[in-house]
């Protein structure tokens, strides 16, 4: 056999190390129009690739959850990634698991198409090749497939590369999490990629997504919005104009009329705007909404604040919602007037650790107030902070106590202190002056988590955390921390000579907050 030239070695090396280049030169896909064409990464695929490569470079393995809309090329990308790795490495066992037989076969046919059209220069020797297996004999690598309808599928295997598709729709998801997902060792070079459209709250995919967002697992959460797809647009019909909701949506996400025309037509086709948000989400929090769930703070209100830009004037106010050693998070929110600067969360803090965190924050940032929920473990944290001499900064707030403002003669208002603070936070978001919050799906999910009702005295009753857990929705710890920043009015620390304009810029029309 003749030796490769230096130029051929350069070409071969780039094909081995540059997946995007390799895909375009060596892999073929069947397009939505039915043609067989080279795989050229779209925007979503390029974004997913960059996120996975960053994680791989940092941790030497990949653990990822990908939340996306319909037909955005995610499975195509994962198939290309794993085919590239399995044909350029030794001893790499790949397993594909989907929610139904038809989907399993579609993904395996895609892999077979890659293999059939792969150029001779990089195509590996093929051993077993049938409807459920593709083996590269000289590399001791290959593929197997399974369907989540079988509880024990893949359980006895040892795998290095695992692709779970439409995980939110797996019928035995918890069983597979304790079975086939445990077949992948925690070793360098292994990869687990789980992708799905949303399917409501409380299922395995949703729980894993929330853990990834909160940084309590090895997985990273990757979201792909629908409007990144170039083909998700249509010609604007004569007389087409946007209503108020559509105009706000378009401005929020920077969409043009062709994209909005496509969106309107798709909503008509699906016959449910909530279903459109699930199937074609603009944010992760929107994707996980459930039809029939009426959140107290509307998602659109939070989404608008995520895109807003305001100036941070006024005193620094911090809200701290502590948690014990369970699944809930200890969350801390930092706000200056119209701007929520950041929200930080930590897990499994005991009383002394929580008090130490507060002490460090007070010493470092010198807030005007730190409002602390003293229900449960919070009482011990507050007592410890007082012992350390921080009673002049820290204020104890009991979520279940009576509202700060007096009851209205004609009824209405909040039932308790927690409802009052959430009401203030909603008014802050609604204020014409605008409000800016971090661009965080986790924060939006918490803000839009609780439902609400009105009691016989027309007082606002916010859904209890216990009731949220019963419908498999996590405690809204991060927005509880935000709401705590509205516990009491905090006067700006301005000198008399400060001008009135500066005062007005720092104060919300939610007076004094």
ROLUM-58881 format. One record per residue (C-alpha): residue number from 1; residue in three letters; x, y, z. Coordinates in Angstrom, 1 decimal, padded with zeros to 4 digits. Example, Ala and Ser with C-alpha at 12.3 -4.5 7.8 and 13.67 -1.06 7.14 Angstrom:
BEGIN
NODE  nr rest      X      Y      Z
NODE   1  ALA  012.3 -004.5  007.8
NODE   2  SER  013.7 -001.1  007.1
END
This chain:
BEGIN
NODE  nr rest      X      Y      Z
NODE   1  UNK  000.0  000.0  000.0
NODE   2  UNK  001.4  003.4 -000.9
NODE   3  UNK  002.1  005.9  001.9
NODE   4  UNK  000.0  009.1  002.1
NODE   5  UNK  001.5  012.3  001.0
NODE   6  UNK  001.9  015.2  003.4
NODE   7  UNK -001.1  016.9  001.8
NODE   8  UNK -003.2  013.8  002.2
NODE   9  UNK -002.2  013.6  005.9
NODE  10  UNK -003.2  017.2  006.4
NODE  11  UNK -006.6  016.5  004.8
NODE  12  UNK -007.0  013.3  006.8
NODE  13  UNK -006.1  015.0  010.1
NODE  14  UNK -008.6  017.8  009.6
NODE  15  UNK -011.3  015.3  008.8
NODE  16  UNK -010.4  013.6  012.1
NODE  17  UNK -010.4  016.7  014.3
NODE  18  UNK -012.9  019.1  012.7
NODE  19  UNK -016.4  017.7  012.9
NODE  20  UNK -018.1  020.5  011.1
NODE  21  UNK -015.7  020.2  008.2
NODE  22  UNK -016.0  016.4  008.2
NODE  23  UNK -019.8  016.5  008.2
NODE  24  UNK -019.9  018.8  005.1
NODE  25  UNK -017.3  016.7  003.2
NODE  26  UNK -018.2  013.2  004.2
NODE  27  UNK -021.8  012.9  005.5
NODE  28  UNK -025.0  012.9  003.6
NODE  29  UNK -028.5  013.6  004.9
NODE  30  UNK -032.0  013.4  003.4
NODE  31  UNK -033.3  017.0  003.4
NODE  32  UNK -036.9  018.0  004.3
NODE  33  UNK -037.5  018.2  000.5
NODE  34  UNK -036.4  014.6  000.1
NODE  35  UNK -033.0  015.2 -001.6
NODE  36  UNK -029.8  013.6 -000.5
NODE  37  UNK -027.3  016.4  000.3
NODE  38  UNK -024.1  017.1  002.3
NODE  39  UNK -024.7  017.9  006.0
NODE  40  UNK -024.0  021.6  006.5
NODE  41  UNK -024.5  022.7  010.1
NODE  42  UNK -027.3  025.2  010.7
NODE  43  UNK -027.2  027.8  013.5
NODE  44  UNK -028.7  025.4  016.1
NODE  45  UNK -026.2  022.6  015.2
NODE  46  UNK -023.3  025.0  015.4
NODE  47  UNK -024.4  026.3  018.8
NODE  48  UNK -024.9  022.8  020.2
NODE  49  UNK -021.5  021.8  018.8
NODE  50  UNK -019.7  024.7  020.5
NODE  51  UNK -021.4  024.0  023.8
NODE  52  UNK -020.5  020.3  023.8
NODE  53  UNK -016.9  020.9  022.7
NODE  54  UNK -016.4  023.5  025.4
NODE  55  UNK -017.7  020.9  028.0
NODE  56  UNK -015.5  018.2  026.5
NODE  57  UNK -012.4  020.4  026.7
NODE  58  UNK -013.1  021.4  030.3
NODE  59  UNK -014.2  018.0  031.8
NODE  60  UNK -012.9  015.5  029.2
NODE  61  UNK -016.5  014.0  028.9
NODE  62  UNK -019.9  015.2  027.7
NODE  63  UNK -023.1  015.1  029.7
NODE  64  UNK -025.8  017.3  028.1
NODE  65  UNK -029.5  017.9  027.9
NODE  66  UNK -030.8  019.6  024.8
NODE  67  UNK -034.2  021.2  024.8
NODE  68  UNK -035.4  022.2  021.4
NODE  69  UNK -038.4  022.6  019.1
NODE  70  UNK -039.5  020.3  016.3
NODE  71  UNK -037.2  019.4  013.4
NODE  72  UNK -034.3  021.7  014.3
NODE  73  UNK -031.6  019.1  013.4
NODE  74  UNK -030.6  018.1  016.9
NODE  75  UNK -030.8  014.4  016.3
NODE  76  UNK -029.0  014.8  013.0
NODE  77  UNK -026.2  016.5  014.7
NODE  78  UNK -025.9  014.0  017.5
NODE  79  UNK -025.9  011.2  014.9
NODE  80  UNK -023.1  012.8  013.0
NODE  81  UNK -021.1  013.5  016.2
NODE  82  UNK -021.3  009.9  017.3
NODE  83  UNK -020.7  008.4  013.9
NODE  84  UNK -017.6  010.5  013.6
NODE  85  UNK -016.3  009.4  017.0
NODE  86  UNK -017.2  005.7  016.5
NODE  87  UNK -015.4  005.6  013.1
NODE  88  UNK -012.3  007.5  014.4
NODE  89  UNK -011.7  005.7  017.7
NODE  90  UNK -011.3  002.2  019.0
NODE  91  UNK -013.6  000.3  021.3
NODE  92  UNK -016.4  002.9  021.2
NODE  93  UNK -019.8  001.4  021.7
NODE  94  UNK -022.7  003.7  020.8
NODE  95  UNK -026.4  003.2  021.8
NODE  96  UNK -029.4  005.0  020.5
NODE  97  UNK -032.6  004.9  022.6
NODE  98  UNK -035.8  006.6  021.5
NODE  99  UNK -039.4  006.8  022.6
NODE 100  UNK -040.9  004.6  019.9
NODE 101  UNK -040.0  002.0  017.2
NODE 102  UNK -040.5  004.3  014.2
NODE 103  UNK -038.2  007.0  015.7
NODE 104  UNK -035.6  004.4  016.5
NODE 105  UNK -035.6  003.1  012.9
NODE 106  UNK -035.4  006.7  011.5
NODE 107  UNK -032.3  007.5  013.5
NODE 108  UNK -030.6  004.2  012.6
NODE 109  UNK -031.4  004.7  009.0
NODE 110  UNK -029.8  008.2  009.2
NODE 111  UNK -026.6  006.5  010.6
NODE 112  UNK -026.7  003.9  007.9
NODE 113  UNK -027.0  006.7  005.3
NODE 114  UNK -023.9  008.3  006.8
NODE 115  UNK -022.1  005.0  006.4
NODE 116  UNK -023.3  004.2  002.9
NODE 117  UNK -022.2  007.6  001.5
NODE 118  UNK -019.0  007.9  003.5
NODE 119  UNK -015.9  008.4  001.2
NODE 120  UNK -013.5  005.4  001.0
NODE 121  UNK -010.7  007.4  002.5
NODE 122  UNK -012.4  007.6  005.9
NODE 123  UNK -015.0  004.7  005.8
NODE 124  UNK -014.1  002.0  008.3
NODE 125  UNK -014.3 -001.7  007.6
NODE 126  UNK -017.8 -003.1  008.3
NODE 127  UNK -018.6 -006.2  010.2
NODE 128  UNK -022.1 -007.0  011.3
NODE 129  UNK -024.7 -004.8  009.7
NODE 130  UNK -028.5 -005.4  010.2
NODE 131  UNK -031.6 -003.6  011.3
NODE 132  UNK -030.4 -003.2  014.9
NODE 133  UNK -026.6 -003.2  014.8
NODE 134  UNK -023.8 -001.7  012.8
NODE 135  UNK -020.3 -002.9  013.7
NODE 136  UNK -016.9 -001.7  012.6
NODE 137  UNK -014.9 -004.8  013.1
NODE 138  UNK -011.3 -003.6  012.8
NODE 139  UNK -012.0 -000.7  015.2
NODE 140  UNK -014.1 -002.9  017.6
NODE 141  UNK -016.6  000.0  017.6
NODE 142  UNK -020.2  000.2  016.5
NODE 143  UNK -023.9  000.9  017.1
NODE 144  UNK -026.8 -000.7  018.7
NODE 145  UNK -030.4  000.6  019.0
NODE 146  UNK -033.3  000.2  021.3
NODE 147  UNK -036.8  001.6  022.1
NODE 148  UNK -037.8  002.9  025.5
NODE 149  UNK -040.9  000.7  025.5
NODE 150  UNK -038.8 -002.2  026.7
NODE 151  UNK -037.8 -001.7  030.4
NODE 152  UNK -034.5 -003.6  030.4
NODE 153  UNK -033.2 -002.4  027.0
NODE 154  UNK -029.4 -001.7  027.0
NODE 155  UNK -029.1 -002.5  030.7
NODE 156  UNK -026.4 -005.2  030.5
NODE 157  UNK -024.2 -003.3  028.0
NODE 158  UNK -021.1 -001.2  028.7
NODE 159  UNK -021.3  001.9  026.5
NODE 160  UNK -019.2  004.9  025.8
NODE 161  UNK -021.5  007.0  023.6
NODE 162  UNK -025.3  007.3  024.4
NODE 163  UNK -027.9  009.2  022.4
NODE 164  UNK -031.3  009.4  024.1
NODE 165  UNK -034.0  010.9  021.9
NODE 166  UNK -037.3  012.5  022.9
NODE 167  UNK -036.5  011.6  026.5
NODE 168  UNK -039.5  013.5  027.8
NODE 169  UNK -041.7  010.9  026.1
NODE 170  UNK -040.0  007.7  027.3
NODE 171  UNK -042.7  005.5  028.9
NODE 172  UNK -040.3  003.9  031.4
NODE 173  UNK -037.9  006.9  031.9
NODE 174  UNK -037.0  006.3  035.6
NODE 175  UNK -036.2  002.7  034.9
NODE 176  UNK -033.9  003.6  032.0
NODE 177  UNK -032.2  006.2  034.2
NODE 178  UNK -031.3  003.5  036.7
NODE 179  UNK -030.5  001.0  033.9
NODE 180  UNK -029.1  002.0  030.6
NODE 181  UNK -027.8  005.4  031.7
NODE 182  UNK -025.8  003.6  034.4
NODE 183  UNK -024.1  001.5  031.6
NODE 184  UNK -022.0  004.6  030.7
NODE 185  UNK -018.9  004.8  033.0
NODE 186  UNK -017.8  008.1  034.5
NODE 187  UNK -014.6  008.0  032.3
NODE 188  UNK -012.8  010.5  030.0
NODE 189  UNK -014.1  010.3  026.5
NODE 190  UNK -017.6  009.1  027.3
NODE 191  UNK -020.6  011.1  026.1
NODE 192  UNK -024.3  011.1  027.1
NODE 193  UNK -026.6  013.4  025.1
NODE 194  UNK -030.3  013.5  025.9
NODE 195  UNK -032.5  015.6  023.7
NODE 196  UNK -036.2  016.2  023.6
NODE 197  UNK -039.0  018.6  023.0
NODE 198  UNK -040.9  019.4  026.2
NODE 199  UNK -043.7  017.2  027.5
NODE 200  UNK -045.0  019.1  030.6
NODE 201  UNK -043.6  019.1  034.1
NODE 202  UNK -042.5  016.4  036.5
NODE 203  UNK -041.1  013.8  034.1
NODE 204  UNK -037.5  012.6  034.1
NODE 205  UNK -036.3  015.1  031.4
NODE 206  UNK -037.9  018.0  033.2
NODE 207  UNK -036.4  017.0  036.5
NODE 208  UNK -032.9  016.5  035.0
NODE 209  UNK -033.3  019.9  033.2
NODE 210  UNK -034.0  021.7  036.4
NODE 211  UNK -031.0  020.0  038.1
NODE 212  UNK -028.8  021.0  035.3
NODE 213  UNK -030.0  024.6  035.4
NODE 214  UNK -029.4  024.7  039.1
NODE 215  UNK -025.9  023.2  038.7
NODE 216  UNK -026.5  020.2  040.9
NODE 217  UNK -025.6  017.5  038.3
NODE 218  UNK -022.9  016.8  035.7
NODE 219  UNK -025.2  017.7  032.9
NODE 220  UNK -025.3  021.0  031.1
NODE 221  UNK -028.7  022.4  029.9
NODE 222  UNK -028.7  023.6  026.2
NODE 223  UNK -031.7  025.3  024.8
NODE 224  UNK -032.4  026.0  021.1
NODE 225  UNK -035.2  028.5  020.3
NODE 226  UNK -037.4  027.9  017.3
NODE 227  UNK -036.7  031.1  015.5
NODE 228  UNK -033.1  030.1  014.8
NODE 229  UNK -034.4  027.9  011.9
NODE 230  UNK -034.1  029.7  008.6
NODE 231  UNK -037.0  027.7  007.2
NODE 232  UNK -039.4  028.7  009.9
NODE 233  UNK -040.8  031.7  008.0
NODE 234  UNK -043.3  032.2  005.2
NODE 235  UNK -044.3  034.9  002.7
NODE 236  UNK -046.2  037.7  004.3
NODE 237  UNK -049.8  037.6  003.0
NODE 238  UNK -051.5  040.8  001.7
NODE 239  UNK -053.0  042.9  004.5
NODE 240  UNK -051.0  041.1  007.2
NODE 241  UNK -050.5  043.1  010.4
NODE 242  UNK -049.6  042.1  014.0
NODE 243  UNK -051.9  042.4  016.9
NODE 244  UNK -050.6  043.7  020.3
NODE 245  UNK -049.5  040.3  021.6
NODE 246  UNK -047.7  039.5  018.3
NODE 247  UNK -046.1  042.9  018.2
NODE 248  UNK -044.7  042.6  021.7
NODE 249  UNK -043.5  039.0  020.9
NODE 250  UNK -041.7  040.1  017.8
NODE 251  UNK -040.0  043.0  019.5
NODE 252  UNK -039.0  040.8  022.4
NODE 253  UNK -037.2  038.2  020.2
NODE 254  UNK -036.2  040.4  017.3
NODE 255  UNK -038.4  038.6  014.8
NODE 256  UNK -039.4  039.9  011.3
NODE 257  UNK -042.8  039.7  009.6
NODE 258  UNK -042.0  036.5  007.7
NODE 259  UNK -041.2  034.7  011.0
NODE 260  UNK -044.4  036.1  012.6
NODE 261  UNK -046.5  035.0  009.6
NODE 262  UNK -045.1  031.5  010.0
NODE 263  UNK -045.8  031.6  013.8
NODE 264  UNK -049.4  032.6  013.3
NODE 265  UNK -050.0  029.9  010.7
NODE 266  UNK -048.5  027.3  012.9
NODE 267  UNK -050.7  028.3  015.9
NODE 268  UNK -053.7  028.0  013.6
NODE 269  UNK -052.6  024.6  012.6
NODE 270  UNK -052.0  023.4  016.1
NODE 271  UNK -055.2  025.0  017.4
NODE 272  UNK -053.6  025.9  020.7
NODE 273  UNK -051.1  028.8  021.5
NODE 274  UNK -049.8  026.9  024.6
NODE 275  UNK -049.1  023.8  022.4
NODE 276  UNK -047.1  026.1  020.0
NODE 277  UNK -045.0  027.2  023.0
NODE 278  UNK -044.3  023.6  023.9
NODE 279  UNK -043.5  022.4  020.4
NODE 280  UNK -041.7  025.6  019.2
NODE 281  UNK -040.5  027.4  022.4
NODE 282  UNK -038.7  030.7  022.5
NODE 283  UNK -037.4  030.0  026.0
NODE 284  UNK -036.9  026.9  028.1
NODE 285  UNK -039.4  028.1  030.7
NODE 286  UNK -042.0  028.6  028.0
NODE 287  UNK -041.4  025.1  026.7
NODE 288  UNK -042.3  023.5  030.0
NODE 289  UNK -045.6  025.4  030.5
NODE 290  UNK -048.6  023.1  030.9
NODE 291  UNK -051.9  023.9  029.2
NODE 292  UNK -054.4  024.9  031.9
NODE 293  UNK -051.7  026.2  034.3
NODE 294  UNK -052.3  029.9  035.1
NODE 295  UNK -049.2  031.3  036.7
NODE 296  UNK -049.5  034.4  038.8
NODE 297  UNK -046.7  036.1  037.0
NODE 298  UNK -047.2  035.8  033.3
NODE 299  UNK -044.3  034.3  031.3
NODE 300  UNK -044.4  037.2  028.8
NODE 301  UNK -043.8  039.7  031.6
NODE 302  UNK -040.7  037.9  032.7
NODE 303  UNK -039.5  037.4  029.2
NODE 304  UNK -039.7  041.1  028.6
NODE 305  UNK -037.7  041.9  031.7
NODE 306  UNK -035.0  039.4  030.5
NODE 307  UNK -034.5  041.5  027.4
NODE 308  UNK -034.8  045.0  029.1
NODE 309  UNK -031.9  047.3  029.8
NODE 310  UNK -032.4  049.7  032.8
NODE 311  UNK -030.0  051.7  035.0
NODE 312  UNK -029.3  050.4  038.5
NODE 313  UNK -029.9  053.3  040.9
NODE 314  UNK -030.8  053.3  044.6
NODE 315  UNK -029.8  051.2  047.5
NODE 316  UNK -028.7  047.6  047.2
NODE 317  UNK -031.3  045.3  048.7
NODE 318  UNK -030.8  041.5  049.1
NODE 319  UNK -033.4  038.8  049.6
NODE 320  UNK -032.3  035.5  051.0
NODE 321  UNK -034.5  032.4  051.0
NODE 322  UNK -032.6  029.7  052.9
NODE 323  UNK -033.2  025.9  052.6
NODE 324  UNK -032.2  022.9  054.6
NODE 325  UNK -030.3  019.9  053.2
NODE 326  UNK -032.9  018.6  050.8
NODE 327  UNK -033.7  019.3  047.2
NODE 328  UNK -034.7  023.0  047.7
NODE 329  UNK -032.0  025.6  047.0
NODE 330  UNK -030.8  028.4  049.2
NODE 331  UNK -031.2  031.4  046.9
NODE 332  UNK -030.0  035.0  047.2
NODE 333  UNK -031.2  037.9  045.0
NODE 334  UNK -029.4  041.2  044.6
NODE 335  UNK -031.5  044.2  043.4
NODE 336  UNK -030.9  047.9  042.9
NODE 337  UNK -034.1  049.8  041.9
NODE 338  UNK -035.1  048.7  038.5
NODE 339  UNK -032.4  046.2  038.0
NODE 340  UNK -032.2  042.7  039.5
NODE 341  UNK -028.4  042.4  039.4
NODE 342  UNK -028.1  038.6  039.9
NODE 343  UNK -029.5  035.6  041.7
NODE 344  UNK -027.2  033.0  043.2
NODE 345  UNK -028.3  029.6  044.5
NODE 346  UNK -026.5  026.9  046.6
NODE 347  UNK -027.6  023.5  047.7
NODE 348  UNK -027.3  021.5  050.9
NODE 349  UNK -026.3  024.4  053.2
NODE 350  UNK -026.6  023.9  057.0
NODE 351  UNK -027.5  026.8  059.3
NODE 352  UNK -023.8  027.8  059.9
NODE 353  UNK -022.9  027.7  056.2
NODE 354  UNK -026.0  029.8  055.3
NODE 355  UNK -025.1  032.3  057.9
NODE 356  UNK -021.5  032.4  056.8
NODE 357  UNK -022.7  033.0  053.2
NODE 358  UNK -024.8  036.0  054.3
NODE 359  UNK -021.9  037.4  056.4
NODE 360  UNK -019.6  037.2  053.4
NODE 361  UNK -022.1  039.0  051.2
NODE 362  UNK -022.8  041.7  053.7
NODE 363  UNK -019.0  042.3  054.3
NODE 364  UNK -018.3  042.3  050.5
NODE 365  UNK -021.3  044.2  049.1
NODE 366  UNK -022.5  046.4  052.0
NODE 367  UNK -026.3  046.2  051.2
NODE 368  UNK -028.8  048.6  052.7
NODE 369  UNK -030.9  045.6  053.8
NODE 370  UNK -030.8  041.8  053.7
NODE 371  UNK -034.3  040.4  054.1
NODE 372  UNK -034.3  036.8  055.3
NODE 373  UNK -037.2  034.3  055.4
NODE 374  UNK -037.2  033.0  058.9
NODE 375  UNK -039.6  030.1  058.3
NODE 376  UNK -038.0  026.8  059.1
NODE 377  UNK -034.2  026.8  059.0
NODE 378  UNK -034.2  030.6  058.4
NODE 379  UNK -034.8  031.3  062.1
NODE 380  UNK -031.5  029.8  063.1
NODE 381  UNK -029.7  031.6  060.3
NODE 382  UNK -031.2  034.9  061.5
NODE 383  UNK -030.2  034.3  065.2
NODE 384  UNK -026.7  033.5  064.2
NODE 385  UNK -026.4  036.7  062.1
NODE 386  UNK -027.7  038.7  065.1
NODE 387  UNK -025.1  037.1  067.3
NODE 388  UNK -022.4  038.1  064.8
NODE 389  UNK -023.5  041.7  065.0
NODE 390  UNK -025.5  042.0  061.7
NODE 391  UNK -028.9  042.8  063.2
NODE 392  UNK -028.7  046.4  061.9
NODE 393  UNK -028.7  045.0  058.3
NODE 394  UNK -030.7  041.8  058.5
NODE 395  UNK -034.5  041.9  058.7
NODE 396  UNK -036.5  038.7  059.6
NODE 397  UNK -039.5  038.1  057.3
NODE 398  UNK -042.1  035.4  057.9
NODE 399  UNK -043.8  034.4  054.7
NODE 400  UNK -046.9  033.2  056.6
NODE 401  UNK -047.4  036.4  058.6
NODE 402  UNK -050.0  039.2  057.9
NODE 403  UNK -049.3  041.6  055.1
NODE 404  UNK -047.3  044.7  056.0
NODE 405  UNK -049.8  047.1  054.4
NODE 406  UNK -053.2  047.3  056.3
NODE 407  UNK -056.2  045.4  055.0
NODE 408  UNK -058.3  047.3  052.5
NODE 409  UNK -061.8  048.2  053.6
NODE 410  UNK -063.3  046.9  050.4
NODE 411  UNK -061.3  043.6  050.5
NODE 412  UNK -058.7  042.6  048.0
NODE 413  UNK -054.9  042.7  048.6
NODE 414  UNK -052.7  039.8  049.6
NODE 415  UNK -053.6  037.0  052.0
NODE 416  UNK -050.2  036.9  053.7
NODE 417  UNK -046.7  038.4  053.6
NODE 418  UNK -045.4  036.1  050.8
NODE 419  UNK -048.4  036.9  048.6
NODE 420  UNK -047.8  040.6  049.3
NODE 421  UNK -044.1  040.4  048.2
NODE 422  UNK -044.9  038.5  045.1
NODE 423  UNK -047.6  041.1  044.3
NODE 424  UNK -045.0  043.8  044.7
NODE 425  UNK -042.6  042.0  042.5
NODE 426  UNK -045.2  041.6  039.8
NODE 427  UNK -046.1  045.3  040.0
NODE 428  UNK -042.4  046.1  039.6
NODE 429  UNK -042.3  044.0  036.4
NODE 430  UNK -045.4  045.8  035.1
NODE 431  UNK -044.1  049.3  035.8
NODE 432  UNK -043.9  051.4  032.7
NODE 433  UNK -040.4  052.4  033.7
NODE 434  UNK -039.3  048.8  032.9
NODE 435  UNK -037.4  046.2  034.9
NODE 436  UNK -034.3  044.3  034.1
NODE 437  UNK -033.6  040.8  035.3
NODE 438  UNK -030.9  038.2  034.4
NODE 439  UNK -031.5  036.3  031.2
NODE 440  UNK -032.0  033.0  033.0
NODE 441  UNK -034.5  030.2  032.2
NODE 442  UNK -034.2  028.9  035.8
NODE 443  UNK -035.3  032.3  037.1
NODE 444  UNK -038.2  032.5  034.7
NODE 445  UNK -039.3  029.0  035.6
NODE 446  UNK -039.4  029.9  039.3
NODE 447  UNK -041.2  033.2  038.6
NODE 448  UNK -043.9  031.5  036.6
NODE 449  UNK -044.1  028.4  038.8
NODE 450  UNK -046.8  029.2  041.3
NODE 451  UNK -050.5  029.3  040.4
NODE 452  UNK -052.9  031.5  042.3
NODE 453  UNK -056.5  032.1  043.3
NODE 454  UNK -058.7  034.6  045.2
NODE 455  UNK -060.4  033.8  048.5
NODE 456  UNK -063.9  034.8  049.6
NODE 457  UNK -062.5  038.3  050.6
NODE 458  UNK -060.9  038.6  047.1
NODE 459  UNK -057.4  038.4  048.6
NODE 460  UNK -054.6  036.9  046.6
NODE 461  UNK -053.7  033.4  047.6
NODE 462  UNK -050.4  032.2  046.1
NODE 463  UNK -050.0  028.5  045.6
NODE 464  UNK -048.2  026.8  048.4
NODE 465  UNK -044.8  025.1  047.8
NODE 466  UNK -046.2  021.8  049.1
NODE 467  UNK -049.0  022.0  046.5
NODE 468  UNK -046.5  022.8  043.7
NODE 469  UNK -044.5  019.7  044.7
NODE 470  UNK -047.6  017.5  044.5
NODE 471  UNK -047.8  018.5  040.8
NODE 472  UNK -044.1  017.9  040.4
NODE 473  UNK -043.1  021.5  040.2
NODE 474  UNK -040.0  022.5  042.2
NODE 475  UNK -040.1  025.1  044.9
NODE 476  UNK -039.7  028.6  043.3
NODE 477  UNK -036.7  029.4  045.5
NODE 478  UNK -035.1  032.0  043.2
NODE 479  UNK -038.1  034.1  042.8
NODE 480  UNK -039.0  033.8  046.5
NODE 481  UNK -035.5  035.5  047.0
NODE 482  UNK -036.4  038.2  044.5
NODE 483  UNK -039.8  038.7  046.2
NODE 484  UNK -038.0  039.2  049.5
NODE 485  UNK -036.3  042.3  048.1
NODE 486  UNK -039.8  043.9  048.2
NODE 487  UNK -040.4  043.0  051.9
NODE 488  UNK -040.2  046.6  053.2
NODE 489  UNK -039.5  050.0  051.7
NODE 490  UNK -035.8  050.9  051.8
NODE 491  UNK -035.0  054.6  051.7
NODE 492  UNK -032.3  055.6  049.2
NODE 493  UNK -029.1  056.8  050.9
NODE 494  UNK -028.9  060.2  049.2
NODE 495  UNK -027.7  063.5  050.5
NODE 496  UNK -029.9  066.5  050.5
NODE 497  UNK -028.0  068.1  047.6
NODE 498  UNK -028.8  065.1  045.3
NODE 499  UNK -031.1  066.3  042.6
NODE 500  UNK -034.7  065.2  042.1
NODE 501  UNK -033.9  063.5  038.8
NODE 502  UNK -031.5  061.1  040.5
NODE 503  UNK -034.1  060.3  043.1
NODE 504  UNK -036.8  059.6  040.4
NODE 505  UNK -034.4  057.3  038.4
NODE 506  UNK -033.7  055.2  041.4
NODE 507  UNK -037.3  054.7  042.7
NODE 508  UNK -039.9  052.4  041.4
NODE 509  UNK -043.5  053.6  041.2
NODE 510  UNK -044.0  050.7  043.6
NODE 511  UNK -043.4  053.4  046.2
NODE 512  UNK -040.2  053.2  048.3
NODE 513  UNK -039.2  049.8  047.0
END
